[in-house]
């Protein structure tokens, strides 16, 4: 049996106290006797306190020895908020001001990391709550000044020397409004300052009487958790998991899973119904559950009513809300985009000539009086210019590539270069088999053989080599959207104002290391009683062939734009990361070292995803109304997830190998030989990948000195299992999921997650306006079919007489282009409160000397990458990133400045 232990003071004398029997309230009728004995001492001028609750004992004989207590000061930093602490008005604000004056704003309670040794013997009687009593104190506001947007509160505690190490602190907000606690610093403890990073909203006790628990910055594996806070660690996770019932409301901190069943709005109009994404029919990652009621017309869909819930701590910070993202995006979607529609009344009208497109940058579009939407000019100054007379004009800034070379979009060499150093460097693949052949059912889609022949390619190559040899020497490459898009062609063609093909585009690697486009194949499946149609287009020096080639490029670029936005960007970064965030908060305690490693890379992602569901990827949203697949955009995204997405290939080296863009070579830099040596995305990305991997390795090896600790970490195993079987439930049985048994497994998994949220996302997001802001370079939609597909005599005659008009009719309409340009301008900018990878150290890492040193090494490597990228961009031998009119490749340059478009790798998926 465990015996009670009492902390003794040296050379103490006095009366002894013996606990002969425990005192238990209730039916046991035990009693507590205080008698003289030789085992317990009470010194003079010291106090003895017994505390209990009516139904269950909470503390027995907790000795608070005031003469041996130490003074500990807590300083709480509260972020000044616009919606909460500083601007609430009325009676509640008056009451809160009074509480500030009385020093009753925050009730803090110190929690010991140790169990109370004098209570252990109660285990024999079924008692389980053995923690030491907490030490409470109210915090009062320090002075009347706000320092850099922060308000500070101070509390003082009398902490007995035998209280042990501080493990956590509980906080009760006595105000009527929530507060954002930045951190708590405890000074005066024997072992030095204790930091507690909060970074969280604390609800008012009038809304929820549950106190918030914040643990110290010291990280613990589950098995190493100090006994005094083990119960709190487990209870906090249970709280965050929720019960899967009811509708979530603003302020909740609950993370649950659901399918994408809120993209459609069938109750508003039947044509706005959309299939549920997630499940056997349409596999998809899971999103955060909101619990909103179901639609009357379609019980499988969720009503799009009220706010799109995200857990409270996933919401934008006040800084981001006020100075950039939330306010900007809200104004963009709810004010500017509709107003553009009011100005451009005819949604189908196109541009009459190319120079009319250029006028968007020189003259702009005169907008109606802003009235209530004056915020436009405040949050989107890059878009709004005021001309003479005070009119408000939406005038776009000239994208960098166009600024350097007005005709960049027209050139085949730039078309090819951007597959390696442009907005979507994830699609180009090595041709490994010949001849090209579809894997789709020929009974449904027609003959599977490609119309691109060896003879055709060899004629284009000009006799330099034969196709078989080019494939053997790894010189033939492809953009292949044939099998992904072809099943949707007939459905998309039923929509007004758009068309679709399956496409293949082939490139040849020249001796100079650049790509040269050889051929484009466009395919329409057998449909409407017509046989399959396919045609190959090549660069041509005859006027008819030249214009057909330009039109074919426009179709391929629309395909690539859709794939980029739906797959490379949304699916492979935003969408697949949401289950990682949910699982991390549900299964990893904030004390877990892996939670602390991952958390900076998840900042704001769920809030951004909710905004996307609200206004970007929803039925009749920006994507559907401006991209070729129309209402089938998200179904194509689901098909790509089903056929193409694999977690193991989210790792950059594996992705490059799977596309044939690299081969493994352990003797080479980064362990790979690139198929195309001058592949800017891969060159810079591999350096960044290696830096992340080394940082993760140093971190993991510190907390897991033995691999066996990974397999025995219950929280970590539950986290990885939940990601695979719940967050990505539709792929839970795939054999390619990595195991999580060793440190190597863990390093590989964590590096992949961090890369996706940082480097991968930066590469496909921040170049959107530079490369797609001048939309002829990357049209998002092809509105007209090729002139050679079953043309009437009138259609063919019209093409021959005015081919430019056919190209303009194929491009997006004026309304589509302008809306997309406005959105891309906003999404490509860096926020003023952006946190860049390797730039700022987390307090928990700084508190550990070993982790601090590892982070400084990581940060140093990223600073070196800055210089390496500058050197590469200045190297005239690297033709894919240097040359006349070419914009330097800086999308993976680690650091940037607020408001800058293009370069910079933030920690997380952000706008």
N, C-alpha and C positions, 0 to 999 in steps of 0.2 A: 504494500500500500504506500502511496505517495505521502510523505510527511510534510507538514507545513514548514516553510523556511522563513526566517525573520532576519532582516538586515540588522546587524549589530553595529553599534558605535564603539570605537575603541575606548577602553578605560571608563566605560559608563557604569554608573551605580544607580540603585533605586529599586523600587518595588517591582516584582515580577508578575507577569500576567500569563495565565494558562487557559487555552481553549480546551476544556475537557470534552464538550459535545458541541456539535454544530447547532445553530438556531435556524430552523426551516419553517417558514410560514406555510400554513395549509394543514392537510390532514395528517402529516407526520408527527405533529405536536412535539417536536424536539425543542430543546431549550439551550440557551447559551449561558454558561456560568463564568463569571470573572472572579478568580481567586488568586491568592498569592502562590507563586511557584517559582522555580529556579530557571525556567526556560524563557520567559518573556520579561522584558524590562521596560519600565516607563520612567523616563527621566523627568526631573522637575521642570516646570515651565514649558512642558510640551503637551500637545493636545492629541486626544484620541477621538476618532469619529467612527460611528457605525452607521452605514447607510443600507437601505433595503427598500424594496417595493412590496406592496401588500400581498401579492400572489407568488412572488418568486424572488429569492434572495439575489441581489446584484453585487454586493460587496460585504465582506466581513472584515472588520477591524482594519480599515485602511489608515495607515499611520501617516499623517501629514506633519512632518517635523519642521516647524517654521524656522527654528534656529539654524537648521542645516539646509534650508531651501536656497535656491539661487534665483536671481531676477533674470528673466528672459523676455526680451522685447521682440514683438512681431510687427513688421511693417508690411501692410497690404497695399498693393498697387491696383487701383481700379481704373480701367480705361474710361475716359470721358465719353459718354454716349449721347447720341442725339435723340434716340427714341426712348431712353430710359432715365438714367440718374439725373441728368442735368437740365432736362427741359420739360419734365412732367409739370403740369400746372394744376391748380385747383386745391381742394382740401387735402388730397393725398400728398401733394408736394409740400404743403404747409406742415403736415404731420411728419414727413420725412426730414424736413429742415429742423424741426424741433428735436427729433431723435439724433440728428447730427450734433446739435448743440449740447445735448445731454450725454453724448458719447455712447449712444445705444444703436449704432448703425449696423454693426456686424457682431454676432456672437461667435467667438472662436473657441474651440476646445482642442487641446493638445491630446493626442492619442499615443500611448507608449507602444513601442515595438515589442515589448516583453509582456508575458503573462504575469499575473500577480502570484508569487510563490506562496503567499499565505492563504491562497484559496484553492490550491491544487487538491487538497484532501477532499474537497467537496465532490470530486469526480465519483467517489464511491456512492454518493447519494443522488447521482443523476444530473448534477449541475454541469452545464457546458460553457457558460459565459464566464470565462476566467480572466478577462482582460482587466488591467488596472483601471480604476476610475479615471475619467478624463479630467483635465484641468481647464476650467472655463475662464474666459475674460471677454469683456466687451472692448471693441476697437472704436476709437474716436478719431474723427477727422483731424488731420494735421494742418492747422492754419487755414487760410482762405484762398491760397493760391493754387492754381492748376499748373503743373509743370509738364510741358510738352504734351499736353492732352491727357495727362494722368492725374488722378486724385489719390492721395495717400492717407491711409488710416493706420493708427498705431494702437497696440494693446500690450499690456505688461502682465506677465505670469509669475507666480511664485512656484517654482518647480522643485520638488524634493530631490535630493541627490540620488535617492534610490528609485526615481521614476524610470530610469533607463533611457535608451535612445528614443528620440521622437520618430514615430513611424508614419504618422499622418496627422492631419488637422481637419476637424469638421467645421463647417461654416453654415451659419444661419443668417440669412439676409432679412433684417428687420424693416427694410424699406418696403414700399408698396410696389415698386418696380424692380425688374431684374437688373442685375449688375454684371459687368464683364470683369472678372478677376484676372489680372495678368499674372501676378505671382505673389508669393508670401515669403518673406525673409525673416528667419529667426536668428537673433543675435544673443550672445551671453551664455551659450551652452559650453560645457567643458571641452568638447571636441571641435569647437569652431562653429562657424556659420552654417545653418541648414537652409537650403533653397528648396522651395516648393513651387514648381511651375504649374500654374493653373490653366491659363489660356482658355477659359470657359465662362459661360453665362451661369450665374447663380440666381435661381428663381426667388421670388418673394415668398416668405413664409405664409403669407396670406393666400397664395395660390397653391402652395404645396408645403406641408409641414415637415417633409423629410429633409433632413440636413444633408448638405453636400459633403462628400469626403474627398480630400485631396491628399495624395501620398507624396512623400518626399521624393527628391530626384534620384535617390539611390535605386538602382535596378536590381530585381531579383528574379531568378527562375522560380517557378512554382514551388519546387521542393526546398528552395532556400528561403522562402518567405518567413520573416520573423513571426513567431507564434502569436504575438499580440495583435497582428493585423491580418492574419490568415483568413479569419472569418469575414473581415471587411472586404478583402480582395475578392472572395467568392461571391459575396452578396452584391457587390457593385456590378459584376458581370451578369448576374441573374437579372438585375434591374435593367440593364441595357438591352437584354434579349427580348424583353416584353413577353406577352402571352399570345400574340397573334390575333387578338380580339379587339374590336372597336376601331373607331376612327382616330387617327393620330392628329394632334393639334400642335400649333406653334408653341414651342417651349418644351415639348417632349424630347427626351434623349434616348429614344428607343430605335433599335436597328433590327428590322425584320425584312424578309424577302417576299417578292411578288413578281409576277410576270408583267410584261409590257402590255397592259390591257387598257391603257388610258390615252392612246394616240388618236383614236377615232372619237367621233362625237355623234353617234347615231340618233340620239334624242333631238339634236338640232336639225339634222337633215339626213335622210337615209343614205345619200351618196357619201356622207362623211363617216360611214361605218368602215372600220379597219379590222383585220384579223388580229387575234391575240398572238403576240410574239413570245414564245416560251412554251415548249411542249413538243410532242411528237411531230405534229404537222408543220410547225414553224419553230425549229430549235432556236434558242436565244439565251444570252446570259440573263440573270435576274436583276431586278432593280429593288430599290427600297420600298417597302410596303407603306401605303398611306391609309388604307382602310376606308376610303370614301365609298359611299353607296353605289350600287350598280345601276346601270341604265335601265329604264323601263322597256325600251325597244330591243335591248340586247343584254340579257343578264350576265353574259360573259365579260362585258366591258364595264369599266369604272367611269362614273360621272366625272367630268372635268369641271368640278365646282370648287370654289374656294382656292386657297393657296396650295401650291404643290409642296406638300410636306417634305422637309428634310430634317434630320435630327438637329437640335438647336446648335450644337457646336460645329456643324458642317456648313452653317450659313456664312455668308460674306461678313467680314469684319466691317465695322462702321466706316473705317477709312476706305475700304474698297467700295462700300455702298455709296459713299458721298462723293468720292473723287473719280471713280471710274466705272467699275464693272456693272454692278447691279443697276445703278441709276442710268448709265449709258445704255445698257442692253434693254432695260425697260422702256426708255424713251425711244430707242431704235424700233423695237417691235410694236409698241402700243401707240406711238405718235408719228414718228418719221415715216415708217414703211406705209401705214395707211394713208398718210398725207401725200406721199408720192403717187399712190393710186388715185387720189383725188385730182392731182395735177395732170397725170397721164391717164386720161379717161379711157382710151381704147387700149385694153390689155394686149391686143394682138398686133398693134402697129409696130413696125420695125423701124430701122434706121434707113433713110432714103439713100444715103451714100456714106462712104467711109469717113469723110471729113465731119459728118454729123456726129459720129462717135467721138471724134477728137474734141468736139465742142463741149462735151461734158467736163473737160479739164480746162478749157479756156473761157467759156461763157457760163456754163453751169445751167441749172434749172431754177427759174424764179419760183419761190415757194409762197404759199399764202401767209398772211400775218401770223406770227407765232402765238400771239395771245397767251393762253395758259401754258403753251409748250416752250416758253422762253428758255427752259432748261436745255433745249437743243444746242444753243450756241455755247452754253457753259460746259456741257459734257462732251460735245462733239465739235470743238473749234477747228479741227482739221478738215471738217466737211463743210462748215458754213463760212462763207465770206460775205461781207457787206459791200455792196456796190454803191455807186453814186445814187443819191436819192433815198438811201436807207433801206432799200428792199433786201429781203433775206434770200440768199441764193445758195442752193446746194451745188457746190462746185468741188469736184474731186481733185485731190493732188495727183500729180503725174507719177505713176509708179517708176521706180528706179530703172528697170530695164528699158522702158519707153523713153525715159529721160536721156539715157545714154545712146539709144539707137531706136529711132521712131519706127523703123521697119523690122524690128527684131522678131515680131510675131509671124512675119511672112516667110522666114528663112527655114529651109529644111535642116540646116546644121543646128539651128537653135532648137527646133522641134526635137531633134535627137539628143542634143546636149542636156536638155531639161529632164530627160528620163534618168540621168545620172546626177544632176545637180539642181534639180528644180523642186517643184512642190510635192511630187509623188515619186520618190526614188525607190519605192517598194514594189513596183510592178514589173520592171524589166527582168527578163529571165533568159538564161542560156538555152538555145535549142539543142536538145539531147537526142531526139529521135527524128527520123525522116523516112517517108514523107509525113507531113502533118495530118492528123486524123482526129476527128471528134469522137468523144466517148458517149455522146447522146444517142438515144434510140433512133435508128434510121427510119423505123416505121412511122415515127411521129415527126421527126425533123428533117428527113430527107437524107441523101447520101452523105456519109461522114467524111469523105476524102476532101482535102483542101484543093482549091483551084490553083494554088501557088505551086509551080513546078520547078524542078531543078533547072530546066532550060531557061525559064523566065528569070530566075535569080542570077544565073551565070551571065546572062546578057546584061543585067544591070550592074553586076560586079565588074564587067568589062574584061573578062578573060584572065583576071588576076589569079583565080583559083577555082576549083570545082566545089560544088556544094558539100559533097561528102568530106572533102579535105577541110573545108571551112568548119564543118561541125566537129571533125576530129581535132582540129587546132583551136577549138573554142572561140570562134570568131563570128558566129551567127546568133543573133539575139531576137527576142520577140516580146511584144506586148500582146497578151492573149486574153481577150474578153469574149471569146467565141462561145464556149460552153456555159459560161455564167449568164450571159445575156440572152442567148437564143431562145430559151424556154419562155421568156417574157415578151418576145417581139410581137406576137399576135395580140396579146392583151394590151400592150402599150399602144399599139397602132389603132386601137379602138378609141383612144383618147383624142380629144381635139387639140390641135396645135403642137403635136410632137410626133416623132417617129423613132424607130430603133432598129439596129442590126446587131448581129453577132460580128465581132471583128478580130482580125489578126493583123499585126504590123511587124514587119521584119526589118532588122538592122544588121549592117555589116561593120565589124571592127576594122578600121583602116590601119595601115602601118603607123600612122601618126598617133594612134591611141584614141581617136574620136570615133563616134558612131555615125554611120551614113544610112539613112532610110532607103530601103530597097523596094518594098511593096506593101500595099494595104489590101486586105481582102475583106469585103463586106458581104454578109450572108443574111438572107431572109428565108426562114423555114417554109416548108410547104404549108399553105394556109389559104383559106377562102377558095378552095378548089383549084388553086394555082400551084404549080410545082415549085420546088426550092429554087431560089434565085441567088446566085453568087457571082461576084465579079472582082477581079484583081486590078488595082490601079497602081501605076508606077510614076516616079518623077518623069516629066516629059518636057521636050523642047518645042512641041507643037502646041499652038494656043488651046485647042480643044482638050488635048490630054493634060495640059498644064492646069486648066481650070477644074477639070475632073479630079485631078490629084489634090488641089486645094480644098475642094468640097469633101473628098474622102478624109483628108486630114481633119477637117472640122468635125466630122462624125466621130473619128477616133478620139479627138481631144475631148469631145463631150462625154464619151465613154470613160475616158481616163479621169475627167473631172468628177463624174459620178462615183467611180470606184474610189477615188481619193477621198471624197467627202464622206461617203457612206461606209467604206471599209477601212482604208488606211488611217483615216482620222477618227471618225465617230466610233466605229466598232472596235478597232484594235487599240485605241487608247481610252477614250471616255467610257464606253459601254462595258468592256471586259474588266475595267478597274473597279467599277462600283461593287461587285461582289467581294473583291479583295478588301475594300474599306469596311463593308458590312461585317465580314467575318473577323477582321482585325479587332473591331470594337466589341463584337459579341464573345470572342474566344480568348483574346489576349488582354490581360490586365494592363492598365496604364503603367504599372510597375515592370512589366515584362520588357526586357532589353530589345526584343524584336519589335514590339509595339513602338518603342521610342525611336527605333531606327527607321521605321516605315512612316510614322505619323506625319513628318514634314512633307512627304511626297503625296499626301492625300488631301492637302489643304484646298478647300473650296470645290473639289471635283464634283461632289454630289449636288451642290447648289447649281453649278453650271449644267450638269446633266438634267436637273429638274427644269431649268430655263429652256434647254433644248427640247424637252418633251412638251413644254408649254407652247413654244413658238417656232421651233426650227424643224423638227422631224415629225410633227403632228400632222393630222389630216388637214390639207389645204394650207399648210405652213410654208415657210420660205423654201425648203428643199423640194417639196412636192410641186410647188407652182413654178419652180425655176430650173429644175433638172429633168433630163430626158425621160426617166422612167415614170415621172408623175406620181400617181397614187400608189404605184408599185415599188417605190423607192425602198421602203423598209422591208418589203418581202424579199427584194434582191439582197438587202443587207442580211436578212436571216439565211438566205441560201448561201451567201458567202461564209457566214459563220459555220453553217453545217458542212460545207464542202472544203473550206480552206483553212479555218482557224485551228491552230494547235498551240497550246501553251509553250511547249518546248521550242517551237519555232518563233516565239516572240523574242527569244534571246537573239541579239544581233548576229553573232557568229553563225548560229544555226540557221537563221533566216537567209543569210548570204549563201551558205552551203546548199540549202534546199533549193534555192533559185539558180544554182550553178554559177553564182557570181563570185564564188571563192572555193578553194579546196583546202582541206586541213593540212597543215605543215607545221609541226611543232618546232622546227628550226627557224621559221620565219617570224618576223615581227607580228605580234598579236596571235601567233599560232595559225595564221592563214596566209595563203597566197591569193590575191585578188585576180580574178579572170581579166578584168580591165584595171590596169594599174592606176590610172587616173580616174577614180570613181569618187568624187568629192564627198558625197554622203558617207560612203563606206570608210574612206580614209580618215575623216574626222571622227566619225561615229565609233570606229574601233578603238581609237585612243581614248575617247570618253568612256566607252564600255570597260576597257581595261582599268581605268582609274576608279570607276565605280566598283568593279569586282575586287580590286585590291583593298579599297576602303571597307567593303562588306566583309572581306576575308579577315582583316585585322579585327574588326568589331566582333564577328562571330567567334573567332578563335579565342578572344578574350573572355567571353561569357560562357563558351563551351570548350573548356580545355581538353575535354575528352569527347569523342564522337558519340559514345553511349549516352551522353546527356541529352542529345537531340532526340533519340528514340524514346527516352523516358520522360520527356517534357510533355506533360498531359495537355497543357494549354496549347502548345505549339502543334501537337498532333491533331487536336480537335480543330484548330484553325485550318490546317491544310486539308483535312478531311471535309470540312464544311465548304471550303472553296470549291473543291472538286465535285462533291455530291449534292450540294444545294445551290451554291452560287452559279455553278456551271452544270446544273443537274442533267441537261440534255446531252452532255458529253462525259458523264461520270464513269462510263464503262470503257472509255478509250484507253488503249494500251500505252499511249505515249506520255501519259501524265508521269512526271518524275516521282520517284519514291522520296520519302523524307525519313531517312534513317541515319544519315551521317552529316558531318559538318559540310562536306563537299556538296551534298544534296541541298542543304539549307542555303549555302552561299549562292549556288546556281539559281535557286528559286527567288531569293531576295534580290539578287542583282537584276534578274529579268523584270521583276515588278518595278524596281526603281528606274530601270532603263525605259520601260514603257511610259512611265509617268513623267519622265524628264526628257531624255534625248530623243526618243521616238516621237513624242508629242511635239517637241520644239521643231523637229525637222518637217513635220507635215502641217503645222499650224501657222507659225509666224511668217511664213513666206506667202501666205494666201493673197494679201493685197499686192505685194510686189509682182507676183507672177500671174495672178488672175484679175487684178484690178483693171487692166486693159483687156477686156473680155475676149477680143478676137484671138488672143494668145491661148486662152483656155475657155472656150464657150462651155456653158453648163448644160446647154440643150441644143439638139439639132431638130429644128421644127419641120424641115422638108426632106423628102426622100431624094435619093440621087437622081439626076436627070436621066440616067441610063436605065433605071428600073421601070420597065413597062411604060415608057413614055408615050403620051399622045403626040400627034404631029404638032399641036399647038405648044405643048410643053417643051418639046425639043427645039422648036423654032425660037421660043422665048429665051431658052438657054443660050443658043448660038448668038442671038442678037444682043443680049445683055447679061453675060455671065455674072458680073458683079452683083446684079440685083438678085440672082439666085443664091449667091453666097450670103448676102444680107438677109434674105428670107429664111435661110437656114440658121443663121445666128439667133441668139435670144432676142426677144422683143425689147423695145425700149424700157417697158416697165420691169420686165424680168431682169435685164442687165443692171438697171439702176438700183433696184432693191438688193441684188446680190453684191454689187460694188459697195453699197453702204454697209452691209453686214460684214463683208470681208475687211473693210477699212477698220471697223471697230475690233473685230476678232483678232486682227494681226498686231494690235498694239500691246505694249507691255504696261501693266498696271503700275501706279506709283508705289504700291506696297508689295510689288513682286519680290519674291525671295528666290535668289538664283542658287543653283546647285553649287555647293562648296563654298558659299560666300559667308554665311553667318552660322556660327556654331550654336547648337542647342545647349541650354544651360545644363541639362543632365549630362551631356557629353563633356562639357567643360569641367564639371565637378570631378570627373574621373581622369587622372593624369594620363593614363595609358590611352584612353579613348580620345582625349584631347590631342595627344601627339599624333595619333592615327589620322584624325580629322585634318590637322594642320598639314600633314603629308599629302592628303587627298586634295586639299585646297591648293597646295603648291603645284601639284600636277596639273590642275585645271588652269592655273595661271600660265603654266608652260604651254598648254594647249592654245591659249590666246595667241602667243607668239608664233607657234607652229602654223596656225591657220593663216596668220598675216604673211608669213614667209611663203606658204604654198600659194596664196592668192597673188603674190608678186612674182612667182616663178614662171617665166615665159614658156618653159617646156611643158607646163601643165595646161594644155589647151582647153580642157573642160572647165577651167576656172579662171583663165587669164586670156585676154585678147581684146581687140578693138570692140568696144561697146558691150563687153561682157561684164555683168555684175559679179563682184567677188562672192564666193560661197561662204556665208557667215551664219547660217542657221544653227550650227552647232558650236558657235563661239560662246563660251560659258556665260559671259556677263554682258549686261546691257545697261541702258539708262531708261528711266520712266518715259513712257510715251513714244519710245523708239519702235519702228516697224522693222521686222526682219530678224535681227540677230539676238541671241541670248537664250540660255537654257534654264528656265525656271525649275525649281524643285519639283513642282507638281503640275498637273493638268489644269491650266488656268487660262483666263483671257485677260 
